[in-house]
Amino acid sequence: DQPQAAWIYSAYPITRLGDILTGATKAMLIKFFVPLYLLSIIPVACIWSAESLIYLAFGGLCLVMIALISVVLSRTELPFTQNREMSQKGGTVAKVMLSMMVLGIVILIIYALTFVSPWFTVAASIAPITGIVFLNRYLRNSFKSKVALRDLEKAIKS
């Protein structure tokens, strides 16, 4: 079970291998997260007031930021460059516990924001938006070109 599709990275002149990782992350979020999140917003908007949409948008931004943090913490390899056994290895318990604690903190922050003005929540949305931008930039630049290319060549040869 060799990573036989890794040749695709050498077929196209890529300047930054991190662009592939950020593209894969964006595709995953757009394909899986956005449709489910939009489907969950509709009943909430019907049951509660439109004011709850502000909190849902803030929560969605925080969830995207948490997903990007999980990608950063997992030190993800490029798609198709690992054997299937290696790509299906689970993460450590500490990373899972950390992400669960961060999720709990985000839930508490959203609950606390319901007691203040909705405009404060809109202003507080700057924090997750900034986190998303910086995490995306970090992922894009996280692969050192020489090290990543050497690992890529090794994956292609094996």
Steps between C-alpha positions, in 0.01 A plus 500: 500500500734772376406868453497475121317828437779717646640555150237768449700744715804474275295526180393857573752766597392591851676785674352441845386154603295656778258627236397140440428448869299821531309412185415156638391657829280755325347231280420287805339794679296604196388149411414369846475782753316776313202294375437339839542830678258675265247221552527545875454876476157475333313339794673726750394809305141372485478410870690790652537858384735624232726625780607140559653496151769740624603248766484214251726691261746568782489132600557395140806722472632353825439146373694573181782639712495186719512282188805691376664468841441123482666489158798695634532277807474178300801595285319374193695361209411574142218285363607175327858515636456248782415134512141434596602348832694813590223737396244314709700512821316675776621812675604512859252527780648833610416666166144373516459618859645840409257543212210397725604758760528770234154408374362524855661842544347618172156381613541692827606813309197479272273450800656803673453706184125439512485724808652802325398698197497312167719778362768397747486150351538646152803695621638192676484312168821677409689257726404174322528665159854612586578152633374340179712733285817443703451123527439478125816703438693277741380184324592645163853580613550206740670270253866578459557463130822294508386266777156454346641442154749244635219316681287524188774352282549221755125427496495494120794257484350258751 
